[in-house]
Amino acid sequence: MNVRALLTEIHRRQRVLAVTGWLHVMLLVVLLSVAPFDARTVTGLNPWIKPMKFAVSITIYLWTLAWFLAYLRPAYPRAVRVVGWLVSLVFVVEMLCVVSQAARGVPSHFNISTPYDGAVFTLMGVMIIINTLLVALVLLMFFLKPVELPPAYLWGIRFGLLLFVLASLEGFVMTSQLAHTVGAADGGPGLPFVNWSTRAGDLRVAHFLGFHALQLLPLAGYWLNLRSQVLARQRRMALVVAALAFLYALVFSALFWQALSGRPLISLSALLVL
């Protein structure tokens, strides 16, 4: 399937999420145009870098969810429609908060320096809680009624959704300490673009890995299914997906523990004590 056919299929599967994804793509183009002309910095970076990262990540998430919801529509037509609209609303509000704070030249996350900033951060937190509950509902629906999919692919989707929910819960650890860096202040030296700390622990690393289980594990299940057309082998491949999900969860947990210990991702000493 080429890119054009893929995008057309996403639009066919869940129009609201597809369109909201395209709105974020257009926003990304605007941000890329604005950023070179803004000399300000927020936590050491151009203020538009964070909205850019969010626009890319949210687009991928919305289109992935659009793809999966189509499998649930026959059994849950109304629920699928409601989830699509609510998730779209959540991320429109989320991006409005992130972009408006970038325009003001202040952090959008963990910023409670004024009543207004605190209200914006609280609103963003509420939106993420709603999204987490919606994804948990989608996960539950994938278990409650039979879905006509190859076992390896189906379990890849289920495990991907589960790890996404766990990564969302891990995000509340950052909220509780009003920072994503452990052992240093936010905004220090970091890796290019993602800005994950190279001097201290960074909870965003595990957060990122957990979120993208939503794409990686279903893709692994789909690929394994292509390699095993016999049903008995497909069921064995589902066990392989379960093993991959377990290993993925171990890496996610190790990165989370490493960050909580105040060690950066690229620290060799951190790897030796895992």
N, C-alpha and C positions, 0 to 999 in steps of 0.2 A: 504494500500500500504506500503510495507516494504521499508527500506532505499535504498537498491540496486535498486528496481523497480523505486523508486522516482528519483534517480540519472540518471537512464537510460532514463526515460521519459524527464527529463530536457535536456539531450543531444539530444534526438530526436526532441525536440521542437525548440531549437536554438543552433546549434553546436558551433558557434564561442563564444558565451557568456559562454556556458558550459565549453569549453576548457580553456578559460581565467580564469574562476573560479577555475579550477583544478590547473592552474599555481600558483594562489595565495595560494592554499592549500599547494602545494609543497614548496612555499616560506616560509610559516608559519613554516613548519617542519625545514627548514634550520635556521630560526631565533631562534626557540626554542633551537636548538643545539648550536648556537653561543652565545646567551645571557649569559649563566652561566660563560663564560670565559672572559667576558668584565666587568671590574671594573669601567668604566667611568660612569658618569651621565650627563643627559641633562635635565634641569629644574627639577632636583631632582630625576629623574628616570633613570634606565638602558636605554641606547639609543635605544635598540631594542624593548622596550615595545610598543612604538607608531607604528612602522611598523607592529608589531604583531596585534594590534587592527585594524589597517587599513586592513590588509590581511583578517581577519575574517569578518569584516563589508562589504568589497568589494565583497567577495565571496558570502555572503548572498544576497547582492543587485543584482549581476550579474545573479545568478540563479533564483531569483524572477522575474527579468525582462525577462529572457529567457522564463519562464513559461507564462507570460502575453502576450508576443509578438506573441505566437502561435495562440492566439485568433484573432489577427489582420491580420495574413498572408493571408487568403483568399481575403480580401478586399484590402490590401496594401502590396502585396508581395515584391515589390522593396523597399518601405520605410522601411519595417521590416528588410530586409537584410542590408540596409545602416545603420539603427539605431544600429543593432547588431555589425557591424564592428566598427563604430565610438565610441560607448560606450566602447568596448574592448580596442581600441587605447587610449582613454582618461585615462583609469585606469592603463594600462601598463605604460604610461608616468608618471602618478601621483605616482605610487609606485616606479618607478625608482628615482624620485625626493626624496621621503620620505626615501628610503633605502640608497641612496647615501649620503644624509645629516646625517643620523644616523651613517654611516660609518665614516664620518668626525668628528662626535662628536659635531654637532651643531644642533640647532632647524631647522626643515623644514618649519614650519609655522610662520608667522609674523616676519621673520628674514630678515632684510634689512641692516644688519651691514656692509656688503661689497657689491660691485656691483654684484659679482657672486651670493651671497645669495639672493639679491634682484631679480635677474633674475630668479632664481629657484622658488622663491615664486610667482613671476608674472606668470611664466609658469603654476604652479599649479592652480593659480586663473583662468587662461584662460581655462584650462581643465575642471574645475568645472562649469564655465559658459556654456561651450559647453554641458556638461552633463545635466545641468538644462534645457537648451533649448530643448534637445532631449527628456527628460522626459515630458516637457510641450507639445511637439509634440505628444508623445504617448498618453497623456491624451486627447488631441484634437481628435485624431483618434478614441478613445473609445467613443467619443460623436458624431462624424460626420456620421458614418454609423452604422446600426444595428449590434449588436454582439449577436449571439445566445447563451446566457448564462442566467441562472436564475436571476431574478431581484435583489435579495438580494446580490448575489455574484458579479454581474456586478457593482452595486453601491458601494460595498465594494472596488473593484478595483479602481473605479473612485475617491472615496474619499481618498483612500490610496495614489494614485498618486498626488492628489491635495495637501495633507498635506506634501508629500515629497518635492514638489516644494516650498511650504512655508518655510519648514525647510532649504532648500537650500538658499533661500533669506535671512533667518535669519543668515545664515553663513556670509553674507556680512557685517553684523553688527560687527562681530568679526574682519573681515578684516579691516574695517574702523578705529577700535581702536587698531589694531595690537596686540590684546590680546583676550583670551577667558575668563579671570577673570576680574570681576568688583569689585573694592574696595581693591585690593591687586595685587601683582605681580604674573604672571604665575609661577607655579612650587612650590607653598607652600603646606602645609599639605592637603591631599586629601583622598578620599575613595579608597580602594584597587583596583588595576589594572586600573580602569577607571580614577582614580586620580581627580575626580570632587572635587573642593575645599570645605573644611569643615570650612573655615574661611571667605569666601567672596562669592559673586555671581559668578556663572559659567554658561556661555551661552551654554556650550556643553550639558547640561542636556536637555534643550528644543530641541536642535539640534538632539540629539539622539532619543528622543521620536517622533519627527516629521518624521525622516527618517524611523523608524520602523513601522509607520502607514502603510507603503507599504506592510508589512506582516500581521499585526494584524487585520486591517479592512477587507481585503479580506477573511482572515480566519474566522472572525466573520460572514461575509455574507455567506460563504460556509457552516459553521456549522448550521446557521439558515435555510438555504435551505434544508439541510438534515432532518430538523425537520418539514418541511412543503412541502409536495409533491403537494398539490392542488395549482393551479396557483393563485387563489384569495388570498390565504394565503401567497404565495411567494411575492406578491406585497405588502402586509401588512408588511412582514418581511423586505422589502426594506426600508420602513419607519422607522423600528426599527434600521436598519443600519445607516440611515441618522441621527437619534437621537444619536446613539453611536458616529458617526463621529463628531457631534456638541459638545458632551461632551469631546471627545478627543481633539478637537480644543481648547476648553475652558481650559483644563488642560495644553496643549501646551502653550497657551497664558499666563496662570498664571505663569508657570515656567520661561517663557521668561521675564515677568515683574519682577518676584522675583529676577532673576539674574541681570537684569538692575538696580535693587534697591540695589544691593550689598549684598544680603542675600544668604547664602548657602542653599543647598537643604534640609539639615537636621535641619534647624533652626525652632524651634517651634514658636518662636515669629513671624517669617515670615508667618507661616500659619494663625496666629491669625489676621493678618491685611489684608489678601487676601479678 
